[in-house]
Amino acid sequence: MHGVTSPHAQDGFRVGFDWGPAGAAAVPGGITAIVDVLSFTTSVTVATDCGIDVYPYRWRDESAADYAKQRVVAIAAGERWNDGSLRPAVEDLWGAGGFLAALDVDSFSPEARAAAAAYKDAADELPNLLYDCAGGRELTQYGFPEDVAIAANVDSSRAMPVLRNDKLTAST
C-alpha cells in the first residue's frame, strides 16, 4: 500500500488538530504546537517571559521558519486516566483552539475547525470556565488556584516559546 495515507492524517488541509501522543503521530505537521494548558504550557510561558530557557524531554526540533508555508497542527495533550488511557481535557481543547483561531490561514480540517469553534464559544467566559472544568477544579483542590488564574490570562505573554537547539526559549 505504498503512497496510501491514513484517513486520520487530515491530509489535504493546511491546519490540523488531534489529541495526545497518538494524535501527534497520526497528524504530521511542519509546525506542531503541543498544548497542555494546566499546567505545562502555562509554566513554559511564564518561564520564557522571565528569560528562563526550558529543556523539554523527548521533543523533536522541526525547522519552522515560516508557518505560512508549512502545515500547522495543534495537539491537545489531555490527561491520563488511572488505566493510562487518554482523558481529553477541555482546557487543552480551548487552548489548542485559541492557537488555531489566531492563525491567518485557510483550509482547516474539520477537527481543527471544531477546536477553533470550541475556543470561540468559550472565549468570553474563559476565566470562569477554567476554574469550573475538571482540570481547574483539580488544581484548585490541590492548592494551586493561581495556576488557573495565570492560564486564564489570554494574550498576556510578552514572547512565544520556540523550540531551538533542544530548549524552549523566548522568541525574538
C-alpha positions as CSV (number, residue, x, y, z in Angstrom):
1,M,0.0,0.0,0.0
2,H,2.7,2.4,-0.9
3,G,1.6,6.0,-1.0
4,V,-1.7,5.5,0.9
5,T,-2.0,7.6,3.9
6,S,-4.1,7.1,7.0
7,P,-7.6,8.7,7.0
8,H,-6.6,10.1,10.4
9,A,-3.7,12.2,8.9
10,Q,-6.1,15.0,7.9
11,D,-4.3,15.2,4.5
12,G,-5.4,17.9,2.2
13,F,-5.7,20.6,4.9
14,R,-3.2,23.2,5.9
15,V,-4.3,23.2,9.6
16,G,-5.0,20.1,11.7
17,F,-5.9,19.1,15.2
18,D,-5.8,16.0,17.3
19,W,-5.3,14.6,20.8
20,G,-2.2,13.2,22.7
21,P,0.8,11.3,21.5
22,A,-1.2,9.0,19.2
23,G,-2.8,12.1,17.5
24,A,0.6,13.7,17.2
25,A,1.9,10.6,15.4
26,A,-1.2,10.4,13.2
27,V,-1.3,14.1,12.1
28,P,2.1,15.3,10.9
29,G,2.8,19.0,10.6
30,G,5.6,21.3,9.6
31,I,4.8,23.2,12.8
32,T,3.3,21.3,15.7
33,A,2.0,23.1,18.8
34,I,1.6,20.8,21.8
35,V,-1.0,22.4,24.2
36,D,-1.2,21.5,27.9
37,V,-2.9,24.5,29.4
38,L,-2.9,23.3,33.1
39,S,0.0,23.5,33.8
40,F,2.8,22.7,31.3
41,T,2.0,25.4,28.7
42,T,1.4,28.0,31.4
43,S,4.7,27.1,33.2
44,V,6.7,27.3,30.0
45,T,5.2,30.6,29.0
46,V,5.8,32.2,32.5
47,A,9.4,30.9,32.4
48,T,10.3,32.2,29.0
49,D,8.6,35.5,29.8
50,C,11.1,35.7,32.6
51,G,14.0,34.9,30.3
52,I,14.4,31.3,31.5
53,D,15.1,28.5,29.0
54,V,13.2,25.3,29.4
55,Y,14.7,22.0,28.3
56,P,11.8,19.6,27.2
57,Y,12.1,15.9,27.3
58,R,11.8,13.9,24.0
59,W,10.8,16.7,21.7
60,R,11.9,16.8,18.1
61,D,13.2,20.1,16.6
62,E,11.2,20.8,13.5
63,S,12.6,23.7,11.4
64,A,9.7,26.1,11.5
65,A,10.9,29.3,9.9
66,D,7.7,30.4,8.2
67,Y,4.3,29.0,9.3
68,A,2.6,30.4,6.2
69,K,4.5,27.8,4.1
70,Q,4.0,24.9,6.4
71,R,1.2,22.7,7.6
72,V,0.3,23.7,11.2
73,V,-1.1,21.1,13.7
74,A,-2.3,21.7,17.2
75,I,-2.2,18.7,19.6
76,A,-4.2,18.9,22.8
77,A,-2.2,17.0,25.4
78,G,-5.1,15.9,27.5
79,E,-4.6,14.0,30.8
80,R,-4.4,10.3,31.7
81,W,-6.9,8.2,33.5
82,N,-5.6,5.7,36.1
83,D,-5.6,3.0,33.4
84,G,-3.3,5.0,31.2
85,S,-5.8,5.9,28.6
86,L,-6.3,9.4,27.3
87,R,-8.7,11.7,29.1
88,P,-9.5,14.6,26.9
89,A,-9.1,17.8,28.9
90,V,-11.4,20.6,27.8
91,E,-8.9,23.3,28.8
92,D,-6.4,21.8,26.3
93,L,-9.1,21.8,23.6
94,W,-9.7,25.5,24.3
95,G,-6.0,26.3,24.3
96,A,-5.4,24.5,21.0
97,G,-8.5,26.1,19.6
98,G,-7.3,29.5,20.6
99,F,-4.0,28.9,18.9
100,L,-5.7,27.8,15.7
101,A,-8.3,30.5,15.8
102,A,-5.5,33.1,15.8
103,L,-3.9,31.8,12.6
104,D,-4.4,33.7,9.4
105,V,-4.6,30.5,7.4
106,D,-7.4,28.9,5.5
107,S,-8.1,25.2,4.9
108,F,-8.8,23.9,8.4
109,S,-9.5,20.2,8.8
110,P,-12.9,19.5,10.3
111,E,-11.1,18.6,13.6
112,A,-9.2,21.9,13.6
113,R,-12.5,23.8,12.8
114,A,-14.1,22.1,15.8
115,A,-11.3,23.1,18.2
116,A,-11.3,26.7,17.0
117,A,-15.1,26.8,17.4
118,A,-14.8,25.4,20.9
119,Y,-12.4,28.2,21.8
120,K,-14.5,30.9,20.2
121,D,-17.6,29.7,22.1
122,A,-15.8,29.7,25.5
123,A,-13.5,32.8,25.0
124,D,-15.7,35.4,26.7
125,E,-16.1,33.1,29.8
126,L,-12.7,31.5,29.8
127,P,-11.5,32.5,33.3
128,N,-14.6,31.1,35.0
129,L,-14.8,28.1,32.7
130,L,-11.1,27.2,33.5
131,Y,-11.9,27.2,37.3
132,D,-15.1,25.1,36.6
133,C,-13.6,22.4,34.4
134,A,-12.2,19.2,35.8
135,G,-8.5,20.3,35.5
136,G,-9.2,23.7,37.1
137,R,-11.1,22.1,40.0
138,E,-8.3,19.6,40.4
139,L,-5.6,22.3,40.6
140,T,-7.7,24.4,43.0
141,Q,-8.3,21.3,45.2
142,Y,-4.5,20.7,45.3
143,G,-3.9,24.3,46.4
144,F,-2.9,25.9,43.1
145,P,-5.7,28.3,42.1
146,E,-3.0,30.8,41.0
147,D,-2.0,28.4,38.2
148,V,-5.6,28.5,36.9
149,A,-5.7,32.3,37.1
150,I,-2.4,32.6,35.2
151,A,-3.7,30.2,32.5
152,A,-6.8,32.4,32.1
153,N,-4.7,35.5,31.1
154,V,-5.2,35.2,27.3
155,D,-2.6,37.1,25.2
156,S,-0.7,38.4,28.2
157,S,2.7,36.9,27.4
158,R,5.5,39.0,26.0
159,A,7.0,36.3,23.9
160,M,6.1,32.9,22.5
161,P,8.2,29.9,23.5
162,V,10.0,28.5,20.5
163,L,12.0,25.2,20.4
164,R,15.6,25.9,19.3
165,N,18.6,23.6,20.0
166,D,16.7,21.3,22.3
167,K,15.3,24.1,24.5
168,L,12.3,26.3,24.7
169,T,13.3,29.9,24.7
170,A,11.5,33.2,24.2
171,S,11.0,34.2,20.6
172,T,12.8,37.3,19.4
